Amino acid sequence: MKIQGNLEIGIDSSLSYCSITLFKNKKILWDQTKKCEYGHEKVLSKLLEKLICETKIHPKNIKNLHLNKGPSRFTAIRNCHALMKGFFFNHKIRIFSYSIFEHYFLGIKEEINKNLLCLIDTNRRDLAIQKINDKGKLVGKTVTYNIDDDLLNLLSKEYLLIGNGLDKLKKLSDFKFIKKKELGLSKLQSNFFVNDFYNKKGSYKFPKIIYPYSPV
């Protein structure tokens, strides 16, 4: 298979999965995801090699790059950006970068009319929570919550829920009610970038990775 001309590529390694998606005019041409707890750079490099071998693409064939800028596993996401910097070293590429919360929002396949809460597992005893409106815009700052009554009261309000933090909460009896409020998005995939629910400006510079005080 040989594909040429005005392609777009999405890539992600921000949490527990590595994925790469090649698409054109919102049609997916190549898409693979692999679960990865550690060694993201090795998995992502092999996925990129496989993509190149199977599609015969060249950096000059790609016009847009979509990627996550965090906050997330800093080393994993840094390696993802480094891989793309090397791949496009001699080719100017327009970059569309998303925060981890915007990235999750892009995965929603249904029309919504409520605000959302995106819950990210910090790999500790708390969760990073970001409010998002029904247009995909972030509302206020990210707040860290312990898993206690305050979080229980917050999630009981009129919000829809997304994010990998839901996987941790669903194991707890007090939080079983969230199953009725979740949209089923717990893992990030690069094919979410095919969906652009709101306008976002591209840049020809790689974004600064968001590095929070807590390791979400």
C-alpha positions in Angstrom: 0.0 0.0 0.0 1.4 3.4 -1.0 -0.4 6.6 0.2 0.6 10.1 -0.8 -0.5 13.7 -0.5 -2.0 16.0 2.2 -2.1 13.4 5.0 -2.5 13.9 8.7 -1.1 11.9 11.5 -2.1 11.6 15.1 0.1 10.1 17.8 -0.2 9.6 21.5 1.7 7.9 24.4 0.4 10.0 27.3 -1.1 7.3 29.5 -1.2 3.5 29.3 -1.5 3.1 25.6 0.6 4.0 22.5 -1.2 4.7 19.3 -0.7 6.2 15.8 -3.4 7.1 13.3 -2.9 8.2 9.7 -5.9 9.9 8.1 -7.0 12.1 5.2 -10.2 14.2 5.0 -11.4 12.5 8.3 -11.0 9.1 6.8 -8.7 6.7 8.7 -6.1 5.1 6.5 -4.0 3.3 9.1 -4.6 3.0 12.8 -3.0 0.9 15.6 -3.1 1.0 19.4 -1.1 -1.0 21.9 -1.4 -1.2 25.6 1.8 0.0 27.3 2.6 0.5 31.0 6.3 1.1 30.5 8.8 1.6 27.7 6.5 3.8 25.6 9.3 5.0 23.4 10.1 1.5 22.2 6.5 0.6 21.5 5.8 3.9 19.7 9.0 3.6 17.6 7.9 0.1 16.4 4.4 1.4 15.6 5.9 4.2 13.5 8.3 1.8 11.8 5.3 -0.4 11.0 3.3 2.5 9.6 6.1 3.6 7.3 6.8 0.0 6.0 3.1 -0.7 5.3 2.1 2.7 3.8 5.4 3.9 2.3 4.7 7.4 3.5 7.4 10.1 3.7 7.3 13.2 6.0 6.7 15.4 3.0 3.4 13.6 2.4 2.1 14.8 5.8 0.7 18.3 6.3 -0.7 18.2 9.9 0.5 16.5 13.1 -1.9 16.1 16.1 -0.5 15.3 19.5 -1.2 15.5 23.2 0.9 18.0 25.3 -0.1 16.9 28.8 -0.4 17.1 31.7 0.4 13.4 31.7 3.3 10.9 32.2 6.0 13.4 31.4 8.7 11.0 30.2 6.2 9.1 28.0 4.8 12.2 26.4 8.3 13.7 26.0 9.5 10.7 24.2 6.5 10.9 21.8 7.4 14.5 21.0 11.0 13.6 20.5 10.1 10.9 18.1 8.1 13.3 16.0 10.8 15.9 16.1 13.2 13.4 14.6 10.7 12.1 12.0 10.0 15.7 10.8 13.5 17.0 11.2 13.8 18.1 7.6 10.2 18.9 7.0 8.1 21.8 8.2 4.9 20.4 9.7 1.8 22.2 11.1 1.1 21.0 14.6 -2.2 20.9 16.5 -1.7 20.2 20.2 -4.3 19.3 22.7 -4.3 19.1 26.5 -5.1 15.6 27.9 -8.6 16.9 28.7 -9.3 18.2 25.2 -8.0 15.0 23.8 -10.5 13.0 25.8 -13.3 15.3 24.7 -12.5 14.6 21.0 -13.3 10.9 21.7 -16.9 11.7 22.4 -19.1 10.3 19.6 -22.5 11.5 20.8 -24.0 15.0 21.1 -24.0 16.3 24.6 -25.8 19.2 26.3 -24.2 19.1 29.8 -20.9 20.1 31.3 -18.4 17.3 31.8 -15.8 16.4 34.3 -12.6 14.7 33.1 -11.0 12.5 35.8 -7.4 11.6 35.4 -5.7 8.9 37.6 -2.6 10.5 39.2 -1.2 7.0 40.1 -1.6 8.2 43.8 -4.5 8.4 46.1 -6.1 11.3 44.4 -7.6 12.3 41.0 -6.9 15.4 38.8 -10.3 16.8 37.7 -11.0 19.3 34.9 -14.4 20.8 34.1 -15.2 21.0 30.4 -18.2 22.6 28.7 -20.3 21.0 26.0 -18.2 22.7 23.3 -15.0 21.2 24.5 -13.6 24.3 26.2 -11.9 23.9 29.6 -13.6 25.7 32.4 -11.4 26.9 35.3 -8.3 25.2 36.5 -7.5 21.6 37.1 -8.2 20.6 40.7 -6.9 17.6 42.6 -9.3 15.7 44.8 -8.8 12.9 47.3 -11.1 10.0 47.0 -13.4 11.0 49.8 -16.8 12.6 50.5 -15.9 15.9 48.7 -15.3 13.9 45.5 -18.5 11.9 46.1 -20.5 15.1 46.4 -19.0 16.6 43.3 -19.6 13.6 41.1 -23.2 13.4 42.3 -24.0 16.7 40.6 -25.3 17.1 37.1 -22.1 16.2 35.2 -21.2 13.7 32.5 -17.9 11.9 33.2 -14.9 10.8 31.1 -11.3 9.9 31.8 -9.2 7.0 33.1 -9.8 8.0 36.7 -13.3 6.3 36.3 -11.6 2.9 36.2 -10.3 3.4 39.7 -13.6 4.7 41.1 -15.8 2.0 39.7 -14.0 -0.5 41.9 -15.3 1.3 45.0 -18.9 0.5 46.2 -19.6 4.2 47.1 -18.9 5.3 43.5 -20.9 2.6 41.6 -23.4 5.2 40.6 -21.0 6.8 38.2 -21.6 4.0 35.7 -24.8 5.8 34.8 -23.0 9.1 34.2 -19.9 8.0 32.3 -19.5 8.2 28.5 -17.3 5.1 28.3 -14.1 7.0 27.6 -11.3 5.6 29.8 -8.4 5.2 27.4 -6.9 7.7 25.0 -6.4 6.9 21.3 -4.8 8.8 18.5 -7.8 8.3 16.3 -9.7 10.8 18.5 -7.8 13.5 16.6 -9.9 12.7 13.5 -12.8 14.5 15.3 -12.4 18.2 15.5 -15.4 19.5 17.4 -14.1 23.0 17.7 -11.7 25.2 15.9 -8.0 25.0 16.9 -5.1 27.0 15.5 -2.1 25.1 14.3 1.5 26.1 14.8 4.8 25.2 13.2 6.5 24.9 16.6 6.2 21.9 19.0 4.3 22.9 22.1 5.7 23.1 25.6 4.7 20.0 27.5 2.5 20.8 30.5 4.3 19.5 33.5 2.0 19.7 36.6 3.1 19.6 40.2 1.4 16.2 40.4 2.3 13.3 38.0 -1.0 12.8 36.2 
